[in-house]
Amino acid sequence: MPVEDRTLRALGLDVVPREHPLEYPGAWPRESGLLDGDRLLPLDRWAFEDRVPVISIGSNACPAQLRHKLAGSGVTSPLPMVRARVAGVGIGVSAHVSRMGYVANSPVATPGRVSELFVLWLDARQLTVIDASEGVPLPRGNFRRAWLPAPDVRVELPDGSTLPGAYAYVNRRGVLHDGTGTPRTHPGQRPLLTDLLATLPRLRALFGSTPEEFAARARADRALCEKGTRLFAEEGLVTTGGLERYTTSAGTGSADRPGT
């Protein structure tokens, strides 16, 4: 019997959004798995007490993006990715332009609503790398790592068990709203950029008229990305995501869970 090919390429999970920004947030697995180098292997359990649980909202749920981030820092240890039902947290749109060439997902409070999201179980070295990629250690970084406790947020694992809470990267820049003050949902990179460029002449003047031009101009141009981020605020498009109250000192970089 042939052995199943579990490589990211064979599974259709090998595109890295940092290299292909219009593919952001990248492909998410259909089911839980253990990211081990270039393979996504089956998992035999859903919780890992010696690791830190982090809810993934955007490209951190893309195995190729995770591999790219970790390998770039010389971290190659396996990483469990568990698909979970998360009540109280959904996917919004970050109010900043990333130097990777896209406008990222951002967590928003969604009381009473359930989303299918991935929980990453990170060891200490992995957590340090992912924190750094989200700007957590920087005074003006885009995200803070915040502990979201139960029952405010309910994280249900595939076996029906629940967690006492989990971390998430909460945006310090705010999120984009839908015109009514409600955080807008992220429809995917191309539709999002197409809409923003069509409705914001000042954004077109900075980044061009197409998603392709936007991504090309934004990549690695810190000053231009900062102008785009300020423009969102100046145009009155920014609101809070509803999770800001959890960004305390306990959730801004320490691997220790509150109360431990």
PERA-V713535 format. One record per residue. N is the residue number from 1. RES is the residue in three letters. SS is DSSP state (alpha for helix, beta for strand, coil for the rest). PHI is phi in whole degrees, -180 to 180 (* if undefined). OMEGA is omega in whole degrees, -180 to 180 (999 if undefined). Layout:
# PERA-V713535
N;RES;SS;PHI;OMEGA  N;RES;SS;PHI;OMEGA
This chain:
# PERA-V713535
1;MET;coil;*;-179  2;PRO;coil;-65;178  3;VAL;coil;-81;-179  4;GLU;coil;-63;178  5;ASP;coil;-82;-178  6;ARG;coil;-104;176  7;THR;beta;-68;180  8;LEU;coil;-61;179  9;ARG;coil;-63;-179  10;ALA;coil;-64;-179  11;LEU;coil;-88;-179  12;GLY;coil;73;-174  13;LEU;coil;-122;-169  14;ASP;coil;-99;-179  15;VAL;coil;-83;-178  16;VAL;coil;-98;180  17;PRO;coil;-59;178  18;ARG;coil;-64;178  19;GLU;coil;-99;180  20;HIS;coil;-132;-169  21;PRO;alpha;-61;-179  22;LEU;alpha;-75;174  23;GLU;alpha;-91;180  24;TYR;coil;-55;6  25;PRO;coil;-87;-178  26;GLY;coil;85;-178  27;ALA;coil;-80;175  28;TRP;coil;-97;177  29;PRO;coil;-64;176  30;ARG;coil;-77;-176  31;GLU;coil;-147;179  32;SER;coil;-61;178  33;GLY;beta;-169;177  34;LEU;beta;-106;178  35;LEU;beta;-78;-177  36;ASP;beta;-129;-176  37;GLY;coil;65;-178  38;ASP;coil;-96;-177  39;ARG;beta;-124;172  40;LEU;beta;-117;-173  41;LEU;beta;-99;178  42;PRO;coil;-64;176  43;LEU;coil;-104;178  44;ASP;coil;-111;174  45;ARG;coil;-156;-170  46;TRP;coil;-116;-179  47;ALA;coil;-127;-176  48;PHE;coil;-138;-172  49;GLU;coil;-65;-179  50;ASP;coil;-91;180  51;ARG;coil;-126;-177  52;VAL;beta;-105;179  53;PRO;beta;-84;-180  54;VAL;beta;-131;178  55;ILE;beta;-75;-180  56;SER;beta;-98;-178  57;ILE;coil;-108;-176  58;GLY;coil;-126;-173  59;SER;alpha;-74;174  60;ASN;alpha;-70;173  61;ALA;alpha;-95;178  62;CYS;coil;-96;-177  63;PRO;alpha;-56;-179  64;ALA;alpha;-65;178  65;GLN;alpha;-67;178  66;LEU;alpha;-61;179  67;ARG;alpha;-59;-180  68;HIS;alpha;-62;180  69;LYS;alpha;-63;-174  70;LEU;alpha;-71;-178  71;ALA;alpha;-63;179  72;GLY;alpha;-64;177  73;SER;coil;-107;177  74;GLY;coil;76;180  75;VAL;coil;-102;-176  76;THR;coil;-125;-178  77;SER;coil;-67;180  78;PRO;coil;-61;-176  79;LEU;beta;-132;177  80;PRO;beta;-74;176  81;MET;beta;-121;-174  82;VAL;beta;-114;177  83;ARG;beta;-75;-173  84;ALA;beta;-133;171  85;ARG;beta;-96;-175  86;VAL;beta;-116;178  87;ALA;beta;-98;176  88;GLY;beta;105;179  89;VAL;beta;-133;177  90;GLY;beta;-132;-174  91;ILE;beta;-107;174  92;GLY;beta;-112;-177  93;VAL;beta;-119;179  94;SER;beta;-62;179  95;ALA;coil;-91;174  96;HIS;coil;-143;177  97;VAL;coil;-96;-177  98;SER;coil;-81;175  99;ARG;coil;-69;174  100;MET;coil;-79;176  101;GLY;coil;103;180  102;TYR;coil;-140;171  103;VAL;coil;-106;-167  104;ALA;coil;-82;168  105;ASN;beta;-69;176  106;SER;beta;-150;179  107;PRO;beta;-71;175  108;VAL;beta;-134;177  109;ALA;beta;-73;179  110;THR;beta;-134;-177  111;PRO;beta;-55;177  112;GLY;beta;82;-179  113;ARG;beta;-112;-178  114;VAL;beta;-113;176  115;SER;beta;-122;173  116;GLU;beta;-90;-176  117;LEU;beta;-132;178  118;PHE;beta;-100;170  119;VAL;beta;-103;174  120;LEU;beta;-90;175  121;TRP;beta;-105;-170  122;LEU;beta;-99;170  123;ASP;coil;-81;-172  124;ALA;alpha;-61;-179  125;ARG;alpha;-69;178  126;GLN;alpha;-62;-180  127;LEU;alpha;-62;179  128;THR;alpha;-61;-180  129;VAL;alpha;-67;-178  130;ILE;alpha;-67;174  131;ASP;alpha;-54;-178  132;ALA;alpha;-62;-179  133;SER;alpha;-67;179  134;GLU;coil;-98;178  135;GLY;coil;79;-176  136;VAL;coil;-59;-177  137;PRO;coil;-73;-173  138;LEU;coil;-89;179  139;PRO;coil;-58;-180  140;ARG;coil;-113;179  141;GLY;coil;-64;-174  142;ASN;coil;-73;-174  143;PHE;beta;-129;168  144;ARG;beta;-119;176  145;ARG;beta;-85;-175  146;ALA;beta;-121;176  147;TRP;beta;-83;179  148;LEU;beta;-105;-172  149;PRO;beta;-85;166  150;ALA;coil;-78;5  151;PRO;coil;-90;180  152;ASP;coil;-57;177  153;VAL;coil;-125;-179  154;ARG;beta;-108;180  155;VAL;beta;-112;-178  156;GLU;beta;-104;-179  157;LEU;coil;-83;-175  158;PRO;coil;-57;179  159;ASP;coil;-89;179  160;GLY;coil;91;177  161;SER;coil;-73;-179  162;THR;beta;-125;179  163;LEU;coil;-97;175  164;PRO;coil;-73;-179  165;GLY;beta;155;177  166;ALA;beta;-160;176  167;TYR;beta;-84;169  168;ALA;beta;-148;178  169;TYR;beta;-92;-176  170;VAL;beta;-93;-173  171;ASN;beta;-74;177  172;ARG;coil;-87;-178  173;ARG;coil;-95;-173  174;GLY;coil;88;-180  175;VAL;beta;-130;177  176;LEU;beta;-79;178  177;HIS;beta;-106;-172  178;ASP;coil;-93;-178  179;GLY;coil;105;179  180;THR;coil;-110;-176  181;GLY;coil;97;178  182;THR;coil;-85;178  183;PRO;beta;-54;179  184;ARG;coil;-81;177  185;THR;beta;-87;-179  186;HIS;coil;-95;-176  187;PRO;coil;-85;-171  188;GLY;coil;114;-170  189;GLN;alpha;-64;-178  190;ARG;alpha;-63;178  191;PRO;alpha;-61;-180  192;LEU;alpha;-63;-178  193;LEU;alpha;-65;178  194;THR;alpha;-59;-180  195;ASP;alpha;-67;-178  196;LEU;alpha;-62;-179  197;LEU;alpha;-68;-180  198;ALA;alpha;-71;-173  199;THR;alpha;-103;-176  200;LEU;coil;-124;180  201;PRO;alpha;-57;-180  202;ARG;alpha;-66;177  203;LEU;alpha;-70;177  204;ARG;alpha;-62;-180  205;ALA;alpha;-63;180  206;LEU;alpha;-84;-167  207;PHE;alpha;-116;-178  208;GLY;coil;93;-171  209;SER;coil;-103;-178  210;THR;coil;-127;175  211;PRO;alpha;-56;-180  212;GLU;alpha;-63;178  213;GLU;alpha;-65;179  214;PHE;alpha;-57;-177  215;ALA;alpha;-62;-178  216;ALA;alpha;-65;-178  217;ARG;alpha;-75;-176  218;ALA;alpha;-74;-173  219;ARG;coil;-58;173  220;ALA;coil;67;177  221;ASP;coil;-103;-174  222;ARG;alpha;-59;-177  223;ALA;alpha;-62;-180  224;LEU;alpha;-66;179  225;CYS;alpha;-63;178  226;GLU;alpha;-66;176  227;LYS;alpha;-63;179  228;GLY;alpha;-63;178  229;THR;alpha;-64;178  230;ARG;alpha;-64;-180  231;LEU;alpha;-61;178  232;PHE;alpha;-56;-180  233;ALA;alpha;-69;-178  234;GLU;alpha;-65;179  235;GLU;coil;-84;178  236;GLY;coil;72;-176  237;LEU;coil;-96;-170  238;VAL;beta;-105;174  239;THR;beta;-139;178  240;THR;coil;-85;-180  241;GLY;coil;-92;177  242;GLY;coil;89;-179  243;LEU;coil;-115;-174  244;GLU;alpha;-62;-177  245;ARG;alpha;-66;180  246;TYR;alpha;-90;-177  247;THR;coil;-86;177  248;THR;coil;-101;-179  249;SER;alpha;-61;-180  250;ALA;alpha;-71;-175  251;GLY;alpha;-121;-175  252;THR;coil;-113;176  253;GLY;coil;157;178  254;SER;coil;-76;177  255;ALA;coil;-83;-179  256;ASP;coil;-78;176  257;ARG;coil;-81;179  258;PRO;coil;-55;177  259;GLY;coil;88;-180  260;THR;coil;-108;999
